């Protein structure tokens, strides 16, 4: 698999650039807004998609972006084009955070991503994208449920730190009882 390419940008096309390296020109698929900013010598991380009728190289600008791309394509129904659109919709950390928080509106705002696909992405990647050091130590599902009911994250974390329960559902119920007093 071709995981990285380094060379000179020799052509900008609609949705791709051609990078010449070692006497060979490689067509690398990129969103227009990214491809048009690339000039001269570049280094891109790539994912090679091989199908019966074609081989495609999807370009990404960092290793973090490539790793997120791979996680997205591991979700059933998310192909390389959709994954690339998601990766480039915002900063990598923002995209990861939005998925981790279950932001359905964020994902469905990406062209080609419907509600069911967005739900699948959130379901399968929600806990996978948060680094252990970034984790707040709180039950993120319970916090998300309380936020959906209109409570701030800070309030949700405070109340959840004072309740007990073996499951997320029990912690949410206990928090709502305490908040109702």
KEZA-428015 format. One record per residue: x, y, z of N, C-alpha, C in turn; residue in one letter. Coordinates in steps of 0.2 Angstrom, whole numbers, padded with zeros to 4 digits, always signed. Layout:
<rs>
XYZXYZXYZA...
</rs>
This chain:
<rs>
+0004-0006+0000+0000+0000+0000+0004+0006+0000X+0002+0011-0004+0006+0018-0004+0003+0022+0002X+0007+0023+0007+0005+0027+0013+0007+0034+0013X+0012+0036+0009+0015+0042+0009+0018+0044+0002X+0017+0050+0000+0020+0052-0007+0023+0059-0006X+0029+0059-0009+0033+0066-0008+0035+0067-0015X+0034+0074-0017+0036+0076-0024+0034+0083-0026X+0034+0084-0032+0032+0091-0035+0025+0090-0037X+0021+0095-0035+0014+0096-0038+0015+0099-0045X+0013+0095-0050+0014+0097-0057+0007+0099-0061X+0001+0097-0057-0005+0099-0060-0010+0099-0055X-0015+0104-0056-0021+0104-0051-0027+0103-0056X-0031+0098-0054-0037+0096-0057-0043+0097-0053X-0049+0096-0055-0055+0096-0051-0055+0090-0046X-0053+0091-0040-0054+0086-0035-0047+0082-0035X-0042+0084-0038-0036+0080-0038-0030+0084-0039X-0024+0082-0038-0018+0085-0040-0013+0079-0043X-0009+0081-0047-0004+0076-0049+0003+0078-0046X+0006+0073-0043+0012+0074-0040+0017+0069-0043X+0023+0073-0045+0028+0069-0049+0034+0067-0044X+0035+0061-0044+0041+0059-0040+0044+0053-0043X+0050+0053-0044+0054+0047-0047+0052+0046-0054X+0050+0052-0057+0049+0051-0065+0042+0049-0066X+0038+0048-0061+0031+0045-0061+0026+0050-0058X+0020+0052-0062+0015+0056-0059+0010+0052-0056X+0008+0054-0050+0003+0050-0046-0003+0055-0045X-0009+0053-0047-0015+0057-0046-0017+0055-0039X-0018+0061-0035-0020+0060-0028-0026+0064-0027X-0031+0061-0025-0038+0064-0024-0038+0068-0018X-0040+0074-0018-0040+0079-0013-0046+0084-0014X-0049+0086-0009-0054+0092-0010-0051+0098-0014X-0055+0101-0018-0052+0107-0022-0049+0112-0017X-0052+0114-0012-0050+0119-0007-0043+0117-0004X-0041+0111-0004-0035+0109-0001-0030+0108-0007X-0032+0105-0012-0028+0104-0018-0025+0110-0021X-0029+0115-0021-0027+0122-0024-0022+0125-0020X-0021+0124-0014-0016+0127-0009-0009+0124-0010X-0009+0118-0013-0003+0114-0014+0001+0116-0020X+0007+0118-0019+0012+0120-0024+0019+0118-0022X+0023+0117-0028+0030+0115-0027+0030+0108-0023X+0035+0107-0019+0037+0101-0016+0032+0100-0010X+0029+0094-0010+0024+0092-0005+0025+0085-0002X+0022+0084+0004+0022+0077+0006+0015+0076+0009X+0012+0071+0006+0005+0069+0008+0005+0062+0011X+0001+0061+0015+0000+0054+0018-0006+0052+0013X-0006+0045+0011-0011+0043+0007-0014+0036+0009X-0020+0035+0006-0023+0029+0007-0025+0026+0000X-0022+0020-0002-0023+0017-0009-0029+0013-0009X-0034+0015-0012-0041+0011-0013-0040+0007-0020X-0040+0001-0019-0040-0004-0025-0046-0007-0026X-0049-0006-0032-0056-0009-0034-0054-0013-0041X-0059-0017-0043-0058-0020-0049-0056-0016-0055X-0060-0010-0056-0059-0006-0061-0054+0000-0060X-0052+0001-0054-0047+0007-0053-0043+0007-0047X-0038+0010-0047-0034+0011-0041-0034+0019-0040X-0035+0021-0033-0036+0028-0032-0031+0029-0026X-0028+0035-0026-0024+0037-0020-0028+0043-0017X-0030+0043-0010-0033+0048-0007-0028+0051-0003X-0028+0058-0004-0022+0062+0000-0025+0065+0007X-0021+0065+0012-0022+0068+0018-0016+0072+0020X-0016+0077+0024-0011+0081+0026-0007+0080+0032X-0009+0075+0036-0005+0073+0042-0007+0065+0043X-0002+0063+0048-0003+0056+0050-0010+0055+0054X-0011+0060+0058-0017+0060+0062-0023+0060+0058X-0023+0064+0052-0029+0064+0047-0029+0057+0044X-0024+0054+0042-0024+0047+0039-0027+0042+0044X-0025+0042+0051-0027+0038+0056-0035+0039+0057X-0037+0045+0057-0044+0046+0057-0048+0043+0051X-0045+0044+0045-0048+0042+0039-0049+0034+0039X-0043+0031+0042-0044+0023+0042-0049+0021+0047X-0050+0025+0053-0055+0023+0057-0062+0024+0054X-0063+0030+0051-0069+0031+0047-0071+0026+0042X-0066+0024+0038-0067+0019+0033-0069+0012+0036X-0067+0011+0042-0068+0004+0045-0076+0004+0047X-0079+0009+0047-0087+0009+0048-0090+0007+0042X-0095+0002+0043-0098+0000+0037-0102+0005+0034X-0102+0006+0027-0106+0011+0024-0102+0017+0023X-0096+0018+0025-0092+0024+0025-0086+0022+0020X-0086+0025+0014-0081+0024+0009-0076+0029+0009X-0070+0028+0005-0065+0033+0006-0067+0040+0004X-0071+0041-0001-0073+0048-0002-0077+0051+0003X-0081+0048+0006-0085+0051+0012-0080+0052+0018X-0076+0047+0019-0071+0048+0025-0067+0054+0024X-0064+0055+0018-0060+0061+0016-0064+0067+0017X-0070+0067+0015-0074+0074+0016-0075+0075+0024X-0076+0070+0028-0077+0071+0035-0070+0074+0038X-0065+0070+0036-0058+0072+0039-0057+0080+0037X-0058+0082+0031-0057+0089+0029-0062+0094+0031X-0068+0092+0034-0073+0097+0036-0071+0102+0041X-0066+0100+0045-0063+0105+0051-0057+0102+0053X-0054+0105+0058-0048+0103+0061-0049+0096+0064X-0043+0092+0063-0044+0085+0065-0047+0084+0073X-0044+0088+0077-0046+0087+0084-0053+0089+0085X-0056+0094+0081-0063+0096+0081-0067+0091+0079X-0065+0087+0073-0069+0082+0070-0070+0076+0075X-0064+0074+0078-0064+0069+0083-0069+0071+0089X-0068+0077+0092-0072+0079+0097-0080+0079+0096X-0081+0081+0090-0088+0081+0088-0091+0074+0087X-0087+0069+0085-0089+0062+0084-0090+0060+0091X-0085+0061+0096-0085+0058+0102-0091+0061+0106X-0093+0067+0105-0099+0070+0108-0105+0068+0105X-0105+0064+0100-0111+0062+0097-0115+0068+0093X-0111+0072+0090-0114+0078+0086-0117+0076+0079X-0123+0073+0079-0126+0071+0073-0127+0076+0068X-0129+0083+0070-0129+0088+0065-0123+0090+0062X-0117+0089+0065-0111+0091+0062-0109+0086+0057X-0110+0079+0058-0109+0074+0053-0114+0075+0047X-0120+0076+0048-0125+0076+0043-0124+0082+0039X-0120+0087+0041-0119+0093+0037-0114+0092+0032X-0110+0086+0032-0105+0084+0027-0109+0081+0021X-0107+0084+0015-0110+0081+0009-0110+0074+0009X-0115+0070+0007-0115+0063+0006-0116+0059+0013X-0116+0062+0018-0117+0059+0025-0124+0060+0027X-0128+0054+0027-0135+0054+0029-0135+0053+0037X-0141+0053+0039-0143+0052+0047-0140+0045+0049X-0142+0040+0045-0141+0033+0047-0133+0032+0047X-0130+0035+0042-0122+0034+0042-0119+0038+0048X-0122+0044+0049-0119+0048+0055-0120+0044+0061X-0126+0041+0062-0127+0037+0068-0122+0031+0069X-0121+0028+0063-0116+0022+0063-0109+0025+0065X-0107+0030+0062-0100+0033+0064-0100+0034+0071X-0105+0038+0074-0105+0040+0081-0105+0033+0086X-0109+0029+0084-0110+0022+0088-0103+0019+0088X-0100+0018+0082-0094+0014+0082-0088+0017+0084X-0087+0024+0083-0081+0028+0085-0081+0032+0091X-0087+0033+0094-0088+0037+0100-0082+0036+0105X-0081+0030+0107-0076+0029+0113-0069+0028+0110X-0068+0027+0104-0062+0025+0101-0058+0031+0099X-0061+0037+0098-0057+0043+0096-0054+0047+0102X-0057+0046+0108-0054+0050+0113-0048+0047+0116X-0043+0051+0117-0036+0048+0120-0038+0048+0127X-0035+0043+0130-0036+0041+0137-0034+0047+0142X-0029+0051+0140-0027+0057+0144-0032+0063+0143X-0035+0063+0138-0040+0068+0137-0047+0067+0140X-0048+0060+0142-0054+0058+0145-0055+0062+0152X-0061+0064+0153-0062+0068+0159-0063+0063+0165X-0064+0057+0164-0065+0052+0170-0072+0051+0171X-0077+0055+0168-0084+0055+0169-0087+0050+0164X-0093+0048+0165-0097+0044+0161-0099+0049+0155X-0096+0049+0149-0097+0053+0144-0105+0052+0141X-0107+0046+0141-0114+0045+0139-0119+0048+0144X-0118+0048+0150-0122+0051+0155-0122+0059+0154X-0116+0061+0153-0115+0069+0152-0119+0071+0146X-0118+0067+0141-0121+0069+0134-0129+0069+0135X-0131+0064+0139-0139+0064+0140-0141+0070+0144X-0137+0072+0149-0139+0077+0153-0139+0084+0149X-0134+0084+0145-0133+0090+0140-0139+0090+0135X-0141+0085+0133-0147+0084+0128-0153+0087+0131X-0153+0086+0138-0159+0089+0142-0158+0096+0144X-0153+0099+0142-0152+0106+0143-0147+0108+0148X-0144+0104+0152-0139+0105+0157-0132+0107+0154X-0129+0111+0157-0122+0113+0154-0117+0107+0156X-0112+0106+0152-0107+0101+0154-0105+0101+0161X-0103+0107+0163-0100+0108+0170-0105+0106+0175X-0112+0108+0174-0117+0106+0179-0118+0098+0179X-0118+0095+0173-0118+0088+0172-0113+0084+0176X-0106+0087+0175-0101+0083+0178-0101+0084+0185X-0103+0090+0188-0104+0091+0195-0109+0086+0198X-0115+0086+0195-0120+0082+0198-0118+0074+0197X-0115+0072+0192-0113+0065+0191-0108+0063+0196X-0104+0068+0198-0099+0066+0203-0102+0065+0210X-0108+0067+0211-0111+0066+0218-0116+0060+0218X-0117+0056+0212-0122+0051+0212-0118+0044+0211X-0121+0039+0213-0119+0032+0212-0123+0028+0207X-0120+0023+0204-0124+0019+0200-0120+0014+0196X-0122+0008+0195-0117+0003+0191-0118+0004+0183X-0123+0007+0181-0124+0008+0174-0125+0016+0172X-0124+0017+0166-0125+0024+0164-0133+0026+0165X-0137+0022+0164-0144+0023+0165-0146+0025+0172X-0143+0021+0177-0144+0022+0184-0141+0029+0186X-0135+0030+0183-0132+0037+0185-0136+0043+0183X-0139+0042+0177-0143+0047+0174-0149+0048+0178X-0153+0043+0180-0159+0043+0184-0157+0046+0191X-0152+0044+0194-0150+0047+0200-0148+0055+0200X-0145+0056+0194-0143+0064+0193-0150+0068+0192X-0154+0065+0188-0161+0068+0187-0165+0069+0194X-0165+0064+0198-0168+0065+0204-0165+0070+0209X-0158+0070+0209-0155+0075+0213-0156+0082+0210X-0156+0083+0203-0157+0089+0200-0165+0092+0201X-0169+0087+0202-0176+0089+0203-0178+0091+0210X-0173+0090+0214-0175+0093+0221-0174+0100+0222X
</rs>
